[in-house]
């Protein structure tokens, strides 16, 4: 149907998220790893000097190594992937790192726009936005936005979405 | 979801709206016959508690008074529940009020009513009652929605007609487009409501499909009996354990075990298999009859589809044609081998339930494939429905094939390799890795079959997508009902230039994936199904690839 369907591709959304998101993702993952390593340390100390001790030490060493790689690679990779764009007609986001996902929804189908700041996000002056549609599978989430930028986006989106009537299904 | 607070707030000021003197605007009560149903049902629910009170009371001096008080309390509560429940239908709202201490008013805008489900359980049927559930497309698992439990059956039917056809009077009856040009001649033109006909007149109906007793042959292929059988087995085993009966000392078990020790192993296995097959088949047939006895799918002049079914619990589900966003053809492996399939509605306000039978969304129970296709095509009314339901899908190419087969066999291949290693080093019997190899090959075939099911098609106003082997599904989704798109790519998919494209919708499963479509085709599908959405995000493809 298209004159040359092979010649076009979907480009990534225009805007990157805040650079502080790298630190945020690092700290968030770090907390998880501290818990994992901490539990292992407790087990190691509690088990005393049995002859299976080296297995515990090996698992601990692997966890520390894996954690370090995760903490170095994941936030930077995410920062390069996470992008967003809102035009007059559509909301478009890209997220993930190993598995990446792009989500597109027309503004006419938007039902609610929520912005949320967790305690950790507040620390880094970040916010995330969830744009929901009538489909349970179609919510668009933008993580790691600068707080003030998030407020601006929410305001814009609600203004545009309010103009549209209908039940958006 | 978000409109809940708003509508509840509106309901608070309802008396002002209700003063318009419309005949439907009076508060109505549920059927007084529910006074018989509620106590019985509540008593059944509280049997453990009451039994506890009974036995606890036996030891004290108060005798059985406690349990009597309990019974009286339960009956009293159910009377209060009946007395405090009222509903009314104003020109623009459906309102339900319940509760004595915690008053709750649920209101839904009448034009958002998407489905009306009339159910009658055994007890209801004895008393000539029916439960009316009004679906508005809001999903809240914690709260019960607009459920009117207990109206006299004719009143329930009238209410359904009233709720579903009032919307038509505003929008007009001409909802459906022209029939597909190659439609099956059904001898009757699409009916339209004559001018001036009252809304609540009994609508003329057109039967699309009726259950044929011959379809019972598909029941054993649905595996529903296997699940029931396992549940009964589990329940029986549990009861046996609880009752502290030594199974080995029961007479039948002893004679059976004597019989078992006399028969050779192979015969025993054959006997067990045949026995299990017979039992499962019988259970499946019974289940099929319970769910689908007297199944009828009809189309009413007001533009609604109605499904009537059930042996003990009779159900009548109505789906507004405008809410029907597509159909799902489901062909599980066994059913497919027997030449059968079933059809499920993809409709807003009707979420696909567990096992799909429970959700009230079945349009055709397991039946011959040709009938399922035909009904699917006749139920959908937009341009291109015919091809979307039945035409071969566009395959996804060699990379998708490789991915399906690798994903299906790889775990088994690894297990086989490990077992081979164990056989050579630790002296594991050779038949173990050999059977693992057989499994690997079987899963390879499944992967191949998955590839054969995989595909997509954009035709007319529909997107068709198919996938799966053990549970093969094909969906024809109206493009109008597509809300947005998710394009998901794993690292492997990116390397192969593939993506999983999900069309999100408010209907049915909420999202329908096109698995392993090439990234280029994905863009093409989006542009054709939802024109204009993507234009700003497209750029010329780089020439180096």
HADDOCK unambig.tbl for C-alpha pairs under 7 A between the chains (distance, minus, plus):
assign (segid A and resid 5 and name CA) (segid B and resid 524 and name CA) 6.73 0.50 0.50
assign (segid A and resid 6 and name CA) (segid B and resid 520 and name CA) 6.59 0.50 0.50
assign (segid A and resid 7 and name CA) (segid B and resid 540 and name CA) 5.78 0.50 0.50
assign (segid A and resid 7 and name CA) (segid B and resid 541 and name CA) 5.16 0.50 0.50
assign (segid A and resid 8 and name CA) (segid B and resid 538 and name CA) 6.41 0.50 0.50
assign (segid A and resid 8 and name CA) (segid B and resid 539 and name CA) 5.59 0.50 0.50
assign (segid A and resid 8 and name CA) (segid B and resid 540 and name CA) 4.51 0.50 0.50
assign (segid A and resid 8 and name CA) (segid B and resid 541 and name CA) 4.71 0.50 0.50
assign (segid A and resid 9 and name CA) (segid B and resid 520 and name CA) 6.40 0.50 0.50
assign (segid A and resid 9 and name CA) (segid B and resid 523 and name CA) 6.64 0.50 0.50
assign (segid A and resid 9 and name CA) (segid B and resid 538 and name CA) 5.67 0.50 0.50
assign (segid A and resid 9 and name CA) (segid B and resid 539 and name CA) 5.71 0.50 0.50
assign (segid A and resid 9 and name CA) (segid B and resid 540 and name CA) 6.27 0.50 0.50
assign (segid A and resid 9 and name CA) (segid B and resid 541 and name CA) 5.37 0.50 0.50
assign (segid A and resid 10 and name CA) (segid B and resid 523 and name CA) 6.62 0.50 0.50
assign (segid A and resid 10 and name CA) (segid B and resid 537 and name CA) 5.89 0.50 0.50
assign (segid A and resid 10 and name CA) (segid B and resid 538 and name CA) 4.73 0.50 0.50
assign (segid A and resid 10 and name CA) (segid B and resid 539 and name CA) 6.43 0.50 0.50
assign (segid A and resid 11 and name CA) (segid B and resid 537 and name CA) 5.71 0.50 0.50
assign (segid A and resid 11 and name CA) (segid B and resid 538 and name CA) 5.68 0.50 0.50
assign (segid A and resid 11 and name CA) (segid B and resid 539 and name CA) 6.18 0.50 0.50
assign (segid A and resid 90 and name CA) (segid B and resid 533 and name CA) 6.86 0.50 0.50
assign (segid A and resid 98 and name CA) (segid B and resid 490 and name CA) 6.33 0.50 0.50
assign (segid A and resid 98 and name CA) (segid B and resid 491 and name CA) 5.76 0.50 0.50
assign (segid A and resid 99 and name CA) (segid B and resid 489 and name CA) 5.67 0.50 0.50
assign (segid A and resid 99 and name CA) (segid B and resid 490 and name CA) 4.13 0.50 0.50
assign (segid A and resid 99 and name CA) (segid B and resid 491 and name CA) 5.95 0.50 0.50
assign (segid A and resid 100 and name CA) (segid B and resid 488 and name CA) 5.77 0.50 0.50
assign (segid A and resid 100 and name CA) (segid B and resid 489 and name CA) 5.30 0.50 0.50
assign (segid A and resid 100 and name CA) (segid B and resid 490 and name CA) 6.24 0.50 0.50
assign (segid A and resid 101 and name CA) (segid B and resid 486 and name CA) 6.69 0.50 0.50
assign (segid A and resid 101 and name CA) (segid B and resid 487 and name CA) 5.39 0.50 0.50
assign (segid A and resid 101 and name CA) (segid B and resid 488 and name CA) 4.19 0.50 0.50
assign (segid A and resid 101 and name CA) (segid B and resid 489 and name CA) 6.15 0.50 0.50
assign (segid A and resid 102 and name CA) (segid B and resid 486 and name CA) 5.59 0.50 0.50
assign (segid A and resid 102 and name CA) (segid B and resid 487 and name CA) 4.93 0.50 0.50
assign (segid A and resid 102 and name CA) (segid B and resid 488 and name CA) 6.36 0.50 0.50
assign (segid A and resid 103 and name CA) (segid B and resid 485 and name CA) 5.61 0.50 0.50
assign (segid A and resid 103 and name CA) (segid B and resid 486 and name CA) 4.34 0.50 0.50
assign (segid A and resid 103 and name CA) (segid B and resid 487 and name CA) 6.23 0.50 0.50
assign (segid A and resid 104 and name CA) (segid B and resid 484 and name CA) 5.47 0.50 0.50
assign (segid A and resid 104 and name CA) (segid B and resid 485 and name CA) 5.17 0.50 0.50
assign (segid A and resid 104 and name CA) (segid B and resid 486 and name CA) 6.46 0.50 0.50
assign (segid A and resid 105 and name CA) (segid B and resid 483 and name CA) 6.38 0.50 0.50
assign (segid A and resid 105 and name CA) (segid B and resid 484 and name CA) 4.23 0.50 0.50
assign (segid A and resid 105 and name CA) (segid B and resid 485 and name CA) 6.50 0.50 0.50
assign (segid A and resid 106 and name CA) (segid B and resid 484 and name CA) 6.70 0.50 0.50
assign (segid A and resid 106 and name CA) (segid B and resid 533 and name CA) 6.63 0.50 0.50
assign (segid A and resid 109 and name CA) (segid B and resid 483 and name CA) 6.32 0.50 0.50
assign (segid A and resid 134 and name CA) (segid B and resid 506 and name CA) 5.17 0.50 0.50
assign (segid A and resid 135 and name CA) (segid B and resid 504 and name CA) 5.96 0.50 0.50
assign (segid A and resid 135 and name CA) (segid B and resid 505 and name CA) 4.89 0.50 0.50
assign (segid A and resid 135 and name CA) (segid B and resid 506 and name CA) 4.16 0.50 0.50
assign (segid A and resid 135 and name CA) (segid B and resid 510 and name CA) 5.34 0.50 0.50
assign (segid A and resid 136 and name CA) (segid B and resid 510 and name CA) 5.74 0.50 0.50
assign (segid A and resid 137 and name CA) (segid B and resid 504 and name CA) 5.90 0.50 0.50
assign (segid A and resid 137 and name CA) (segid B and resid 510 and name CA) 5.57 0.50 0.50
assign (segid A and resid 137 and name CA) (segid B and resid 511 and name CA) 5.58 0.50 0.50
assign (segid A and resid 138 and name CA) (segid B and resid 484 and name CA) 6.43 0.50 0.50
assign (segid A and resid 138 and name CA) (segid B and resid 504 and name CA) 5.44 0.50 0.50
assign (segid A and resid 169 and name CA) (segid B and resid 481 and name CA) 6.75 0.50 0.50
assign (segid A and resid 169 and name CA) (segid B and resid 506 and name CA) 5.78 0.50 0.50
